[in-house]
Amino acid sequence: FKQSAAQLRSMMDRFPDSAYMPSLVFWFGSANYAQREFKGAITSFTAFLKTYAEHPRAADARLNLGLSQADAGERAAAKKTLQNVVDRHPESNAAVVAKERLSKLK
């Protein structure tokens, strides 16, 4: 994942106006999460949601943000974010996972 993250970062830097930027940012955050780089994942998913709030991957980005916050020890932020997934995307698979993780955080 480390090499993948480096390649994604390189593409983001080289092609900032690319139509693929939402996917690059999302997968960069995912690569950070997989490496247990939770602060980097939080930064990436937060940036994704600020810029691409209505993107089809928004529910997954919100979920991944909440999971990153939980794993970084930011319980209050994680609870808020995961509840936001449930509230904003109630019919999504992300909401199912968010509910499960919320029950473990309470």
N, C-alpha and C positions, 0 to 999 in steps of 0.2 A: 504493500500500500504506500510505502514511503516514496517509491519511484513513481507510482501513479500520481500521488499528490504533487510531486515536483513537476511532472509533465502537464498536469492540469493547470498549475500555477503559471507555468511558462506560456501555455496557450492563452490564459486569461490576460497576461501581460502583453502578449504579442497581438492579440485580436480583441481589443476591448469593445468594439462595436459589432462583434459577431452575433448572428442570430442564435448561435449556440451558447451564448453567455449564460442564460439561466441554467442550462444543464451543466455547464462547467462549474458554476458556483455551487450548485447542489451536490455534484459528485465530489468536489473539493472538500466540502463539509463532511460528506460521508467518509471520505478517505481519512480525514482527520479523526473522525469518531472511531473508525476501525483501528487506528493507531493509538487510541486512548488519549488523543490530544484534544481533550474536551473543550478547553478555552478556544482553540482554533476552530473547532466545530461550531461552538456557540457564535463566534464572530461571523463565520460563513453563513450559517442558517439565518442569523439576524439580518445580515446584508441581503440575502436572498429575499426574505419576506418584506423588507423595506422597498426593494426595487421591483419585485415580481409578485406582489401580494395576491394577484388574481390568476397566477400561473396554475396549470393543472397539477403541478407538484407541490402546491402550497400546503395542502394538508399533511403530506409526508415531511415537508420541511419543518412545519410547526411541531409535528411529532418528534422528529429528530432533534429539534432544538430542546424540547422538553426532556428527552432522554439524556441529552448531553448535559443539561443543567442538573438533572438528578445525579448523574454519574460524577459530576464535578462537585457534588455536595451542596448545591444550591437548591435545597428542598423547597423553599417558599416560591422561588421563581419557577421551578419545575412544576409544582402543583398548579400554579396560575396558567402556565403555558399548556399543560396537558388538559386542563379543564377547558381552555380556549379551543383546543382541537375538538373536543366533544361538542362544545357549543356551536362552533362554526362549521363543522363537517360531520354532523351526527350520523349520516348514512355511510360514512367511509370506513374502510378497513383501518385507517389510522385512528379513528375514534375508538374502535374495539381495543386496539393495543393501548391507547391512552387510558381508557377506563381500567384496564388490567393493571397498568403501572401505577395509576392513581390509588388503587386499592392497596397497593403495597407501600405507598408513601404515607398513608394515614395512620 
